[in-house]
Amino acid sequence: MELQPGREAVVRVAVATLWTSPEAVRPVDCPALTAGVDIPTWVSGLDTDQQVGDCVLSQLLLGERVLVSELRPDGWARVVAVEQPAAKLDPRGYPGWLPAGQLAVPDPAHTSTDRPLVVDATVTGLHAAPNGPVELPGVVVGTRLVPAGPALDDWRPVHVPGRAAPLWLPDGHLVPASAASPTAEQALAVAQRLLDVVYIWGGLSAHGIDCSGLVHLAWRRFGVLLPRDADDQAVATTPLSLGAERPGDLYFFARPGRKIHHIGIVTATPGDGGQRRMLHACYRRRRVIEEELPADRTATLVGAHRVSPAGRVSAPGR
């Protein structure tokens, strides 16, 4: 079957990048555009200005569902990322463009009555066979996969979009999708594993990430579906009185009269002197850092919020 406008498709590469338009891509973006996408090479080739270029909207993980709205003859697809809420842009999800070669038609045979699996390794690869060559590198934490059978010698087979035969990865790199609501501390622990990851505007992976992407991915690991952008994340979470925040809660930042532009994850209970600490993907430092809020951050702090893990992501193929 072929991709069709008005139908769902799934991402077939480890990490697909969602672009503002096909015309917005730059020569340096070539490693992120092929069917054999290489996100680490793409990230390493960006200079500090290109890391924050506004041509990137978001990223999608292997198996993530999209609604195809347009297919161009030059191989580009306009899609809506239905697992990344963006109410101000499209009630169905985050809209943008990506190469059609990075998508596959969902295969009805790739279903399972077993609980879906979630990648818990920060980065891993899918292999052709147990201990075999890597067929699909760069798969990141939070990726949801459909089991293709029981583990064999500590390796687990999984269904992969666009491939007839299962691929394999170490069983220890996977956990069953949890039906229980996670704690804020659990989400914080996932985000802490991304310390020092490069800041990429629109990034949503362990290869490169932005501030709202860090929050989205940390909770997505546990099946909690938060919006993609910081201002929408503020609407979707519960405000707290400043001083009541605890590790795993969220800090939001905005300049006077402007919308929220930044978000961080609380890493410590506020000190007696009002000192606050957070983990965040820092635009200025171009990486994920943990720090005490400097004075200029404190000046733009507009609130602390708590995630209520009510929304859950449907498993791929379910």
C-alpha positions in Angstrom: 0.0 0.0 0.0 1.0 3.6 -0.6 0.7 6.7 1.5 -2.6 8.5 0.9 -3.8 12.0 1.9 -6.4 11.7 4.6 -4.9 8.4 5.9 -2.6 7.7 8.9 1.0 6.8 8.4 3.8 5.9 10.9 7.4 7.0 11.1 9.8 4.4 9.8 13.1 6.1 10.8 14.6 6.4 14.3 14.0 10.2 14.4 12.2 12.2 11.7 12.4 16.0 11.7 9.3 18.1 11.1 10.0 21.2 9.0 8.2 24.4 8.4 8.3 23.8 4.6 10.3 21.8 2.1 11.8 25.1 0.9 13.1 26.0 4.4 15.7 23.2 4.5 19.4 24.1 4.2 22.3 22.2 2.6 23.5 21.3 6.1 20.2 19.4 6.7 20.9 16.7 4.2 21.7 13.9 6.8 18.2 14.5 8.3 16.3 14.2 5.0 17.1 10.7 3.7 15.3 7.4 4.3 18.6 6.4 6.1 18.4 9.5 8.3 21.5 10.2 10.4 20.5 12.6 13.2 23.9 12.5 15.1 25.7 13.5 11.9 23.2 16.2 11.2 23.5 17.7 14.7 27.3 17.6 14.7 27.3 19.5 11.4 25.2 22.5 12.7 26.9 25.6 13.9 25.5 27.5 16.9 23.3 29.7 14.7 22.0 26.7 12.7 21.1 24.9 16.0 18.4 27.5 16.6 17.2 28.0 13.1 13.5 28.4 12.9 13.1 25.9 10.0 12.7 23.0 12.4 9.3 22.6 14.2 9.6 19.3 16.0 10.8 15.7 15.7 9.0 12.4 15.6 10.1 9.0 16.9 10.1 5.6 15.2 6.5 4.3 15.1 4.9 7.7 15.8 1.6 8.2 14.1 0.8 11.1 11.7 -2.1 12.1 9.6 -1.0 12.7 6.0 -2.7 15.8 4.6 -0.8 16.4 1.3 1.8 14.5 -0.8 4.0 16.4 -3.2 5.5 15.0 -6.4 9.0 15.9 -5.1 8.7 13.5 -2.3 7.5 15.7 0.6 4.5 15.0 2.8 2.5 17.5 4.8 1.4 15.8 8.0 -0.2 16.4 11.4 1.8 14.8 14.3 -1.3 13.5 16.2 0.7 12.4 19.3 2.1 16.0 19.8 -0.8 18.2 20.8 -0.6 21.8 19.5 -4.1 23.3 20.1 -3.2 26.8 18.8 -1.9 25.4 15.5 -4.2 22.5 14.7 -6.6 20.7 17.1 -5.5 17.3 15.6 -1.8 17.8 16.5 1.4 19.5 15.3 1.4 20.3 11.6 4.5 20.4 9.4 6.4 18.8 6.5 8.7 15.8 6.3 10.2 13.5 3.5 7.6 10.9 2.5 10.3 8.3 2.5 10.5 8.5 6.3 6.9 7.3 6.5 5.3 3.9 6.1 1.7 2.7 5.8 0.7 1.0 9.1 0.8 -2.8 8.7 -2.2 -4.5 10.2 0.0 -7.6 10.8 2.2 -5.6 13.1 -0.1 -5.9 16.1 0.2 -7.8 19.3 -2.0 -8.6 22.3 1.0 -8.2 24.5 1.6 -4.9 26.3 3.6 -2.5 24.1 7.2 -1.9 24.8 9.0 1.3 25.4 12.7 2.0 24.8 14.3 2.9 28.1 17.9 3.1 26.9 18.9 6.7 26.2 20.0 5.6 22.7 20.0 2.1 21.2 20.0 0.4 17.8 17.8 -2.3 16.2 19.6 -5.3 14.9 18.9 -7.8 12.1 19.3 -10.7 14.5 20.4 -11.3 18.1 24.0 -10.1 18.2 23.7 -9.3 14.5 24.5 -6.1 12.6 22.7 -2.9 13.4 20.0 -2.2 10.9 18.5 0.9 12.5 20.7 3.0 14.7 19.9 6.0 16.8 16.6 4.9 18.4 16.0 6.9 21.5 14.3 6.7 24.9 10.5 7.0 24.8 10.1 5.2 21.5 7.2 2.8 21.6 7.5 -0.6 19.8 5.2 -3.5 19.2 6.6 -6.9 20.4 7.0 -9.6 17.8 7.5 -12.5 20.1 9.2 -13.6 23.3 12.8 -12.7 24.2 15.6 -15.0 23.0 18.9 -15.1 24.8 18.2 -11.6 26.3 17.3 -10.2 22.9 13.7 -9.1 22.0 12.1 -9.0 18.5 9.9 -6.0 17.6 7.9 -5.0 14.6 9.3 -2.0 12.8 7.3 0.2 10.4 8.2 -0.4 6.7 9.9 -3.7 7.4 8.4 -7.2 6.9 10.8 -9.0 9.3 11.2 -8.1 12.9 14.3 -6.4 14.2 16.0 -7.1 17.5 17.4 -5.2 20.4 18.7 -6.1 23.9 15.8 -7.0 26.1 17.3 -4.8 28.9 16.9 -1.7 26.7 13.1 -2.1 26.8 10.4 -1.9 29.5 6.7 -2.8 29.2 4.5 0.3 28.7 3.2 1.1 32.2 -0.5 1.4 32.9 0.2 3.2 36.2 0.6 7.0 36.4 4.3 8.0 36.8 5.5 10.2 39.5 7.1 13.6 38.8 10.4 12.2 40.2 10.3 9.4 37.6 9.9 11.9 34.7 12.7 14.1 36.2 15.0 11.0 36.3 14.5 10.5 32.5 15.2 14.2 31.8 18.4 14.0 34.0 19.8 11.3 31.7 19.8 14.0 28.9 22.1 16.3 30.8 24.6 17.9 28.3 22.6 16.9 25.2 23.0 19.6 22.5 20.3 22.2 22.3 18.4 22.0 18.9 15.4 24.3 18.3 12.6 21.8 17.7 14.7 18.9 18.9 12.9 16.0 20.6 15.5 13.3 21.1 18.6 12.3 22.9 20.6 13.5 19.9 19.4 17.1 20.3 16.5 18.7 22.2 14.9 22.0 23.1 13.3 23.2 26.4 9.7 22.0 25.8 10.9 18.9 24.0 12.8 17.9 27.1 9.6 18.1 29.1 7.5 16.4 26.5 9.9 13.5 26.1 10.5 12.9 29.8 6.7 12.4 30.3 6.2 10.6 27.0 8.6 7.9 28.2 5.7 6.9 30.6 2.9 7.3 28.1 1.8 10.8 29.3 0.9 13.0 26.4 1.8 16.6 27.0 1.6 19.3 24.4 4.7 20.0 22.3 5.2 23.8 23.0 5.9 25.5 26.3 2.9 27.9 26.3 0.6 24.9 25.6 2.3 22.9 28.3 1.4 25.7 30.8 -2.3 25.4 29.8 -2.2 21.7 30.2 -0.7 21.6 33.7 -1.9 22.7 37.1 -0.5 26.0 38.6 1.0 26.0 42.0 1.8 28.7 44.5 5.5 29.6 44.1 7.2 27.9 47.0 5.0 24.8 46.8 7.0 23.3 43.9 8.8 20.0 44.3 11.3 18.1 42.1 9.7 17.1 38.8 7.4 20.1 38.7 7.8 22.7 36.0 8.9 26.4 35.9 7.6 28.7 33.2 9.1 31.9 32.0 7.8 34.9 30.1 8.8 38.5 29.6 6.3 41.2 30.5 3.3 41.3 28.2 4.6 38.3 26.2 3.7 34.7 26.0 5.6 31.9 27.7 8.9 31.3 26.0 10.8 28.9 28.2 10.3 26.0 30.5 12.4 24.0 33.0 12.0 21.1 35.3 12.3 21.7 39.1 15.2 19.8 40.6 15.1 20.9 44.2 12.7 22.2 46.8 13.2 26.0 47.0 15.7 27.0 49.7 14.9 29.2 52.6 16.4 32.2 50.8 14.2 31.6 47.7 16.9 29.8 45.8 15.5 27.6 43.0 17.1 25.0 40.8 16.0 23.5 37.5 17.1 21.2 34.7 16.5 22.7 31.2 17.5 22.8 27.6 19.3 26.2 27.6 19.1 28.2 24.4 22.0 30.4 25.6 24.3 27.6 26.6 23.2 25.4 23.7 22.9 22.3 25.8 20.9 20.7 28.6 22.1 22.0 32.0 21.1 21.9 35.7 21.6 25.1 37.6 20.3 27.5 40.2 18.1 30.1 38.5 20.3 33.2 37.8 18.8 36.6 38.5 17.6 37.2 34.9 15.8 33.9 34.9 14.2 34.7 38.2 13.0 38.0 36.8 11.0 36.3 34.1 9.7 33.4 36.2 5.9 33.5 35.9 4.8 30.3 37.7 5.3 26.8 38.8 3.0 24.0 37.6 2.5 20.3 38.2 1.7 17.6 35.6 -1.5 15.7 36.1 -0.8 12.4 34.1 -4.3 12.1 32.7 -3.7 11.7 29.0 -2.0 8.6 27.7 -0.5 7.8 24.3 -2.0 4.9 22.3 0.5 2.2 21.5 1.6 1.9 17.9 -0.6 -0.3 15.9 -3.3 -0.4 18.6 
